[in-house]
Amino acid sequence: MHELFDAAAAVLPDVVTLRRDLHRHPELGLDNPATQVRVMEALSDLPLDIRSGTGTTSVVADLNGDRDGPTVLLRADTDALPMTEDTGLEFQSTVEGRAHACGHDAHTAMLVGAARVLSDRRHEITGRVRFMFQPGEEGFAGARVMINEGVLDGVDRAFALHISPNQRVGVASCRPGAVLAGDTSITCTITGRGGHASAPYGATDPIPATAAIITALQTAVTREIDVFDPTVLTIAHVVAGTTTNVIPETAFFEGTVRCISERTRERIREVLARTIHGVAEAHGCTANLEMVDGYPVTMNDPTEAARFAEVCTSALGDDSYRLLPAPSMGGEDFAYVLREVPGVMAFLGVCPADEPNPRAAPSLHSNRMRLNEDGMAHGVALHVGMALHDGATESDPGN
């Protein structure tokens, strides 16, 4: 049962070293040149066909097995977040305003570790394993860039793993169907007529209109969207005015909408536009609204989700798999991959050992997010298991 885990544990020291090196030197967006160089160096002694991207600093590496079969893609993202780290770790980010607070350094290091284990077990591979090291997950759609460059050519199925500091080490979780939300950004300027604060009747104040719109949007979501196909709406940024005695001409707000079906995302766009324009008009104002769709809904293929459940229990033990009861409202650009080929994204427990309650641990995107590096051995084993698993899986792990 634990053969794959033992092989993963053997490479864990190298995985940890690479992860800490990447953690010290985070890079943003689609331009991760130092990370690209470090990954290619770590793979250079393996029997891989390695190539770099042109539209982004990506790395793609193919490992060919001894027998014909499917091509399995394993993906890791490489970029960091534009934020400050306050963990106090000895390998804390050395770059001001940049931090690997979403665990992409661990994803990259685990995939390099998996490439090493799979290279040693090349004779077990039926077909080909493709390793996809992708920049630009944090809002830059790096997966879409790599797809346009052909990373999915010939790929039969795909797998990605995301760490979770709010899940204990030794446990991985997944679900068939929607697992992460699609996101749409909202930006809106409400225009009235400025004037003196002592004479609001001589102006058209956009601030009460903006306040009424934000309240109306929350009501519109709860009244018009099916609770079993939910939407989350957050207005996170509001700006209006400059001083105490001036009614401004404009007020600005922006936020995000998250949905777990494309049908509901289309519906909520209609609801938001009608509500914003209607309430603005009722206050004598006009609204300039822009809505931009971000990543699609991340949809796990049921067969691949069942495959992951089998791999998880065989590689890590009977108590290692958890069925997620509901999707997360976070977004993920692996959704672009899953729109093209059947695949699955799962979540790996890496809760720090000194956190007795995983739910209370600092979460992803927190300035204090930490992870238990021992959990990365489980991640390496799961990547290897998904690459080597060639059995037909028909059952749904949710049944």
ABEGO torsion letter per residue (X at the ends): XAAAAAAAAAAAAAAAAAAAAAAABBBBEABBAAAAAAAAAAAAABBBBBBBBAABBBBBBBBBBABBEBBBBBBBBABBBBBBBAAGBAABBABBGBBBAAGAAAAAAAAAAAAAAAAAAAAABBEBBBBBBBBGABGAGAAAAAAAAGAABGBABBBBBBBBAABBBGBBBBBBEBABBBBBBBBBBBBBBBEBAABAAABBBAAAAAAAAAAAAAAAAAAABBAABBBBBBBABBBBEABAABBBABBBBBBBBBBABAAAAAAAAAAAAAAAAAAAAAAGBBBBBBBBBBBBBBBBBAAAAAAAAAAAAAAAEAAABBBBABBBABBBAAAAAAAABBBBBBBBBABBAABABAAABBBBGBAABBBBAAAAAAAAAAAAAAAABABBBABBAAX
